[in-house]
Amino acid sequence: MSILVFGKTGQVARELARHAGVTCLDRAAADLSKPGTCAAAIRAARPQAVINAAAYTAVDRAEEEEALASAINGTAPGEMAQECAALGIPFVSLSTDYVFSGIGETPWSPEDATGPLGAYGRSKLVGEQAIVAAGGAYAILRTSWVVSAHGNNFVKTMLRLGAERDHLTIVADQIGGPTPARAIAAACLDMVQQLAADPGKAGIYHFAGTPDVSWAGFAREIFAQAGLTCAVEDIPSSAYPTPARRPLNSRLDCSSLQTVFGISRPGWKTGLRDILNDLGETG
């Protein structure tokens, strides 16, 4: 199957690029902030499936650039979905737990009411709504806390800081599932294949690593696996203010993805070992 991927330098796109039949488009080839670009790229490539792994992900900066974030995360995915529906090919687009309010402790299910706390979450929700409206053989895959050996992410930040310092304060009241980008890429590829065979599987799904953990707990496991002796002190989110509010509850109920597609939650501790091996950072 020939698969066109929007995105080239992001964590998931880098993992998708490792697979045969995948063509990744960078911003120079497809600028998602410009209307019409995505549809034209799909028509030119004539793929058998499309995956959207591109996004505006600067959560704090989005508070000042919401129009740009909405163009990239909202309008562009909707345009992709419309073109894929018109061509009768499957479309998978990545979304985020930030579409939810983060209240409570119960894992969010795909059917739960949304309520984003900031501009980034609102922009992703606009994209979701546009994709659903376009119809066709689509799947929206909400995920959380993406990590890999590529780009900027929590694992790489902790490895750097943990090697420089003997003590760090880390937020402990935000709970979620760290999700290896490699596992997300594998899930997307599996989903487009299944959607091509059965468009009735279209819908919104959740995918996150297991078990759920706090950022502080995640940091401790990173240091343990990397052989770093940096101590972690738990702090509340209120002690680390940011321009954009982060959801406290990022737990995702991924049961429907298992039921419909047969895709299980990945174990993030194993994924972390793979990332550290890729980086040559095992302790």
N, C-alpha and C positions, 0 to 999 in steps of 0.2 A: 504494500500500500504506500503510495506517495503522500507524504504529509507535509503541509506547509505550516511552519511555526512562526508566529509573530513574536519577536524577541530573539536576541542572540547572545547578549552578554550577561543576562540575569542568571540566577542560580539554577532555576528549572530548565531554562533554555539551554544552558551549557550541558546539562545532563541529557536533554533530548537530542542534542547534536551528536551524541555518541552513537546513535542508532542509525542503521541503514534506512534509506528512503526518506529521511528527514531533511528538509531544507529550511534553514533559519534566516529570517530577515532582520537586519539591524535597522536603526533609525534612518540611516541614509537610504535604505531601500524602501522603507515604509514608515513615514513620519505620522504616528498616530494622532498627532495634534492637528493634522490637516484633513478636513472632510474629503471623502472620495478616495483617499490613498489606499485604504484597506481593501475596498471592493475591487479597485483596479489591480492590486497586487494578486488577489485571488483569481481574478479572471485571466491575468497574464500567466500565472503558474499552472492553472488547470489541475490542482491537486485532487486526490481522492478523499482527503480529510484536512481539517484545519484545527490547530491548537493555538490558543492565545495565551502565551506565557509572558507577554509584555505588560508593563504597568507603570504608573507613577506611584512610587513607593515611599517617597519622602514624607512620612506621616506628619512631622511637625511643620515642615515648609508648606504643606498643603493648606494649612490654616490661612496662609497669605496668598496661595496660588490655587484656590479652589476651582476657578474657571478652567485652568490648564489641567488640573487633576481630573476634572469631570470630562474634559474632551478626550483624554487618554484612557481613563478607566471607565467612562460611561458611553460617550458617543461612538468611539471607535469599535468597542466590542459589539455594540448593537449593529453597526454597519457590517461587521464580519458575519454576524449571525444572519442578517438579512440576505447577504450574498450566498452564504452556504445553504440557506433554506431554498433560495431560488434555483440553485444548482443541484439540490437534492443530495448534498454530501454532509457527513457528520461534523459537528463543531463542539469542541471542548474548551471552556474558558475558566481560568483560575480566578477565584474570589477569596474572601477573607472572613475571619471571625469578627472583624471590626464592623460588620454590618449590624451586629447586636449591641445591646446596651451594656453587657457585662455584669448585670446584676445577678444576685443569687449564687447558688453553687451547683445547680442542676445543669448537666451538659445540654447545649443547645441542639435542637433537632432542626432539620431543614424546613419544617413547617412552622417553626416558632416565629412570632412577630419580630420584625427587625426594629432597630432603634439606634442607629449609629451615634457615637458620642462626638464625632468631629468630621472635618471636611473629607479626610481620606475615606472613612467608612461610607460617607454619603456618596462620594464619587463612585465607589465600587457598587453600591446599591443601585445607582442609576444604570450602570452597565448590566447588572443582573436583570433589572426590569425590562431593559431594551432587548436583551437576549430572549427572555421568555415571550415577549410580544412578537418577536420575529418568528417564533415557532420552529418547525423543522426538527431534525435529529440533533438536538443540543444537549449538552450537560454542563452545568455550572458546578465546579468543584471548589467548595470553600475549604481553605486550609489555614494553618496557623504556625507561627514561630518557625519559619523555614530556615534550615541550616544546611551548609555544605562546605566543601573545601574552596569554593569560589566566592569572589566578591566580598562584601561586608556583611557580617552576621554575628550573632551573639557568640558562637563558638570561637571564631577567630579573634574577636575582641577580648574574650576571657583568656585565651592563650597568651595574647600580648600582655595584658595587664597582670595576669597571674605570674608571668615570668619577671615582671618589673617590680612587683610589690609583694609584701608578705601578708597584707590584710586588705580586704575589699568589703564595702557595704553594698549589698545587693537586695533589690526589691523581693519581698517574700509573700506579698498578698495578691499577686497576679498569678493565676493558675491556668495552665494550658498544656497542650501536647506538642513538644518539639517535633518537627516533621522534616526528615531528610529529603532534600530536593531530588535525590536519586529515586526515592520511593514515589514521589509525586510524579516524576517523569514516567516511571513504569506504569503507574495507575492511569495516566492520561493516554498512553499508547494502547493500553488494554481497553480503555473505554471507547476510543474511536473505532477500534475493531468491532467491538460488540454493538455499538450504535449503528454501524454500517449494516450489520446483519439484522438488527432489531431496533428500529427507530422508536419503538414503544417504550424503550428504556429512558427516553428523554426526561430530564428533570434536574432538580437541585440536590446535590449530595455533599456530604462532609467527609474529610479525610485528614486525620491528625495522628501523630505518633502516640504511643502508649508506653508507660503509664503517664497520667497527668502529673504535673510537677510544678513547683514554683520556679521563678528565675533563679532564686538563691539555691534551691535544690539542684537545679540543672547545672549551675556553676560548680557546685561541689563535685558532681559526677565528672564534669569536664576536667577539673584539677586532679581528681583521683585517677582517671584513665590516662592523663598526660604526665602523671608523676610530679605534679607541682604541689608545693607545700603551702600555697597561699591560703590563709584562713578567710572564711566567709561569715560576715555578720548580717543577720536578717534586719531589714528595715522596711517600713510601710511605704507605699507609693507617695504618700503625702510628704515624705522626707526627700523625695527626688522629683520635684515638679518639672513638667515639660510643657511646651506650648499646647500640645494636643493631649487630651485625656486618653489614657489607655484603659481598656476593659479589664476589670479585676477577674472576671470569670470568662476565660477563653476555652473552656471545656467544650468539645464537640461530640455529639452523638453520631457515630459513624455506622450505625447498624444497617441503615438502608443501603449503603454502598456494598456492604457484605452480602445482603440479601439479594439485591438486584444484579450486581456485577461480580459477586464472589471475590471482592477485594478486601482484605483484612487490614486493620491498622498495623503500621510498621512499629517494631520495637525501636525506640529512639536510642537506647543504650548500645544496641548493635550498630545502628546507623552512625552513632558517634564514633565507635571504634573504626568504622570504615573511613570516616572523615579524617580522623587522626592519622590513620595509615596513609591516606592520600597526601596528607601534609607532612608526613614523617615526624609526627609529634608524639608518638606513643611513649609512655613512661616505662 
